[in-house]
């Protein structure tokens, strides 16, 4: 049984990737994973492939064990794994709820790692892994410290296992979008901390670029020339300067009282 597995499928980039993959490929099933059952069930009427809703909270280690047991029971051939589930907590690190911060690490980094490790025994030559990183993957991000760090992990991890999996013919790509209009932003966005956005992109634009770059076997997918220019610039600037620019853009206090 050939399948695709997509986490974070109830909204945003994950949902658009369900549609994009459904248009391009024919699978026996697409397993769509998220917490909201109704959102997942809606996909069945909008896709030509058979949709299997898998309702689980990936911040719960028990849910990840359930996924592993599903694989052992059905032994599918996973052709595409998309790790799109993610969340962020914006604001001063010391003021934020610790449980929410740890939960964001669990979802953005730990669950993604678990999904890759559990899925790989069921992947073979020609299979692909798509991990959703962020433009924040490239630099430390004050007032999004945990989110940026967790997404830096996604980029580094994706590149590393991508190199390891080359001999098996399994391709790994990290998607690093800029500012996207999604429910994620509605949840995490606060005017006190995000005041400057150079450009918004739509989730379907990210999904379309992702699939084009996957076909080209790129290791990293970045939507938009402005974002690509920013990434190139960040690579050559001192880290302190990059953080200074970010703080100035957002109007944060840059006073050094050390």
KARA-V32627 format. One record per residue. RES is the residue in three letters. SS is DSSP state (A for helix, B for strand, O for the rest). D_LAST is the distance of its C-alpha to the last C-alpha in Angstrom with 2 decimals. Layout:
# KARA-V32627
res:RES ss:SS d_last:D_LAST
res:RES ss:SS d_last:D_LAST
This chain:
# KARA-V32627
res:UNK ss:O d_last:60.40
res:UNK ss:B d_last:57.94
res:UNK ss:B d_last:54.96
res:UNK ss:B d_last:51.60
res:UNK ss:B d_last:48.79
res:UNK ss:B d_last:46.19
res:UNK ss:B d_last:43.39
res:UNK ss:O d_last:41.78
res:UNK ss:O d_last:45.21
res:UNK ss:O d_last:45.40
res:UNK ss:O d_last:43.34
res:UNK ss:A d_last:41.36
res:UNK ss:A d_last:41.33
res:UNK ss:A d_last:43.01
res:UNK ss:A d_last:45.91
res:UNK ss:A d_last:46.39
res:UNK ss:A d_last:46.44
res:UNK ss:A d_last:49.21
res:UNK ss:A d_last:51.23
res:UNK ss:A d_last:50.55
res:UNK ss:A d_last:51.49
res:UNK ss:A d_last:54.49
res:UNK ss:A d_last:55.76
res:UNK ss:A d_last:55.46
res:UNK ss:O d_last:56.60
res:UNK ss:O d_last:59.28
res:UNK ss:O d_last:58.34
res:UNK ss:O d_last:60.19
res:UNK ss:B d_last:57.26
res:UNK ss:B d_last:53.73
res:UNK ss:B d_last:51.71
res:UNK ss:B d_last:49.24
res:UNK ss:B d_last:46.55
res:UNK ss:B d_last:44.54
res:UNK ss:O d_last:44.47
res:UNK ss:O d_last:46.63
res:UNK ss:A d_last:50.28
res:UNK ss:A d_last:51.67
res:UNK ss:A d_last:49.48
res:UNK ss:A d_last:50.53
res:UNK ss:A d_last:54.18
res:UNK ss:A d_last:54.10
res:UNK ss:A d_last:53.54
res:UNK ss:A d_last:56.95
res:UNK ss:O d_last:58.77
res:UNK ss:O d_last:56.76
res:UNK ss:O d_last:56.99
res:UNK ss:O d_last:59.98
res:UNK ss:O d_last:58.80
res:UNK ss:O d_last:59.17
res:UNK ss:B d_last:55.99
res:UNK ss:B d_last:55.12
res:UNK ss:B d_last:52.57
res:UNK ss:B d_last:50.45
res:UNK ss:B d_last:48.60
res:UNK ss:O d_last:45.62
res:UNK ss:O d_last:42.01
res:UNK ss:O d_last:40.18
res:UNK ss:O d_last:37.32
res:UNK ss:O d_last:40.03
res:UNK ss:A d_last:40.79
res:UNK ss:A d_last:44.37
res:UNK ss:A d_last:44.87
res:UNK ss:A d_last:43.94
res:UNK ss:A d_last:46.55
res:UNK ss:A d_last:49.08
res:UNK ss:A d_last:48.48
res:UNK ss:A d_last:49.09
res:UNK ss:A d_last:52.28
res:UNK ss:A d_last:53.47
res:UNK ss:A d_last:53.18
res:UNK ss:A d_last:55.06
res:UNK ss:A d_last:57.80
res:UNK ss:A d_last:58.36
res:UNK ss:O d_last:57.27
res:UNK ss:O d_last:56.66
res:UNK ss:B d_last:56.05
res:UNK ss:B d_last:52.59
res:UNK ss:B d_last:52.67
res:UNK ss:B d_last:49.38
res:UNK ss:B d_last:46.38
res:UNK ss:B d_last:43.82
res:UNK ss:B d_last:40.59
res:UNK ss:O d_last:39.50
res:UNK ss:O d_last:38.33
res:UNK ss:O d_last:34.68
res:UNK ss:O d_last:32.28
res:UNK ss:O d_last:28.71
res:UNK ss:O d_last:26.26
res:UNK ss:O d_last:24.04
res:UNK ss:O d_last:21.04
res:UNK ss:O d_last:17.72
res:UNK ss:A d_last:18.22
res:UNK ss:A d_last:17.55
res:UNK ss:A d_last:19.98
res:UNK ss:O d_last:22.77
res:UNK ss:O d_last:25.81
res:UNK ss:A d_last:25.53
res:UNK ss:A d_last:29.25
res:UNK ss:A d_last:29.06
res:UNK ss:A d_last:26.25
res:UNK ss:A d_last:28.31
res:UNK ss:A d_last:31.40
res:UNK ss:A d_last:30.03
res:UNK ss:A d_last:29.35
res:UNK ss:A d_last:32.85
res:UNK ss:A d_last:34.45
res:UNK ss:A d_last:32.63
res:UNK ss:A d_last:32.49
res:UNK ss:A d_last:34.50
res:UNK ss:A d_last:37.55
res:UNK ss:A d_last:37.69
res:UNK ss:A d_last:37.73
res:UNK ss:A d_last:40.41
res:UNK ss:A d_last:42.51
res:UNK ss:A d_last:42.53
res:UNK ss:A d_last:43.42
res:UNK ss:A d_last:46.11
res:UNK ss:A d_last:47.61
res:UNK ss:A d_last:47.86
res:UNK ss:O d_last:50.97
res:UNK ss:O d_last:52.71
res:UNK ss:O d_last:51.76
res:UNK ss:O d_last:53.70
res:UNK ss:O d_last:54.08
res:UNK ss:O d_last:53.45
res:UNK ss:O d_last:51.11
res:UNK ss:B d_last:47.71
res:UNK ss:B d_last:44.36
res:UNK ss:B d_last:42.20
res:UNK ss:B d_last:38.66
res:UNK ss:B d_last:36.71
res:UNK ss:O d_last:33.18
res:UNK ss:O d_last:31.18
res:UNK ss:A d_last:29.65
res:UNK ss:A d_last:26.39
res:UNK ss:A d_last:27.72
res:UNK ss:A d_last:26.55
res:UNK ss:O d_last:22.78
res:UNK ss:O d_last:19.82
res:UNK ss:O d_last:19.91
res:UNK ss:O d_last:17.01
res:UNK ss:O d_last:18.74
res:UNK ss:O d_last:21.62
res:UNK ss:A d_last:19.85
res:UNK ss:A d_last:22.83
res:UNK ss:A d_last:25.44
res:UNK ss:A d_last:24.17
res:UNK ss:A d_last:23.85
res:UNK ss:A d_last:27.32
res:UNK ss:A d_last:28.81
res:UNK ss:A d_last:27.39
res:UNK ss:A d_last:29.28
res:UNK ss:A d_last:32.39
res:UNK ss:A d_last:32.37
res:UNK ss:A d_last:31.86
res:UNK ss:A d_last:34.37
res:UNK ss:A d_last:36.90
res:UNK ss:A d_last:36.86
res:UNK ss:A d_last:37.22
res:UNK ss:A d_last:40.10
res:UNK ss:A d_last:41.63
res:UNK ss:A d_last:42.07
res:UNK ss:A d_last:43.45
res:UNK ss:A d_last:45.92
res:UNK ss:A d_last:47.33
res:UNK ss:A d_last:50.22
res:UNK ss:A d_last:51.21
res:UNK ss:O d_last:51.29
res:UNK ss:O d_last:48.72
res:UNK ss:B d_last:46.37
res:UNK ss:B d_last:42.78
res:UNK ss:B d_last:40.94
res:UNK ss:B d_last:37.50
res:UNK ss:B d_last:37.39
res:UNK ss:O d_last:34.15
res:UNK ss:O d_last:34.77
res:UNK ss:O d_last:32.65
res:UNK ss:B d_last:32.79
res:UNK ss:B d_last:35.92
res:UNK ss:B d_last:37.74
res:UNK ss:O d_last:38.29
res:UNK ss:A d_last:38.20
res:UNK ss:A d_last:34.98
res:UNK ss:A d_last:33.27
res:UNK ss:A d_last:35.01
res:UNK ss:A d_last:33.66
res:UNK ss:A d_last:30.06
res:UNK ss:O d_last:29.58
res:UNK ss:O d_last:27.78
res:UNK ss:O d_last:27.62
res:UNK ss:O d_last:24.19
res:UNK ss:O d_last:22.75
res:UNK ss:O d_last:25.33
res:UNK ss:O d_last:26.23
res:UNK ss:O d_last:27.16
res:UNK ss:O d_last:29.86
res:UNK ss:O d_last:31.54
res:UNK ss:O d_last:34.67
res:UNK ss:B d_last:36.20
res:UNK ss:B d_last:38.67
res:UNK ss:B d_last:41.32
res:UNK ss:A d_last:41.73
res:UNK ss:A d_last:45.19
res:UNK ss:A d_last:43.87
res:UNK ss:A d_last:41.49
res:UNK ss:A d_last:44.41
res:UNK ss:A d_last:46.72
res:UNK ss:A d_last:44.33
res:UNK ss:A d_last:43.70
res:UNK ss:A d_last:47.41
res:UNK ss:A d_last:48.02
res:UNK ss:A d_last:45.31
res:UNK ss:A d_last:46.65
res:UNK ss:A d_last:50.07
res:UNK ss:O d_last:48.61
res:UNK ss:O d_last:46.98
res:UNK ss:O d_last:43.50
res:UNK ss:O d_last:40.62
res:UNK ss:B d_last:38.24
res:UNK ss:B d_last:39.33
res:UNK ss:O d_last:37.39
res:UNK ss:O d_last:38.95
res:UNK ss:O d_last:38.70
res:UNK ss:A d_last:38.27
res:UNK ss:A d_last:35.05
res:UNK ss:A d_last:33.42
res:UNK ss:A d_last:34.79
res:UNK ss:A d_last:33.44
res:UNK ss:A d_last:29.96
res:UNK ss:A d_last:30.17
res:UNK ss:A d_last:31.35
res:UNK ss:A d_last:28.57
res:UNK ss:A d_last:25.81
res:UNK ss:A d_last:27.33
res:UNK ss:A d_last:26.79
res:UNK ss:O d_last:23.39
res:UNK ss:O d_last:20.07
res:UNK ss:A d_last:18.51
res:UNK ss:A d_last:15.21
res:UNK ss:A d_last:17.58
res:UNK ss:A d_last:19.69
res:UNK ss:A d_last:16.99
res:UNK ss:A d_last:15.95
res:UNK ss:A d_last:19.68
res:UNK ss:A d_last:20.13
res:UNK ss:A d_last:17.44
res:UNK ss:A d_last:18.90
res:UNK ss:A d_last:22.38
res:UNK ss:A d_last:21.70
res:UNK ss:O d_last:19.97
res:UNK ss:O d_last:16.69
res:UNK ss:O d_last:13.70
res:UNK ss:O d_last:11.65
res:UNK ss:O d_last:9.15
res:UNK ss:O d_last:5.69
res:UNK ss:O d_last:3.79
res:UNK ss:O d_last:0.00
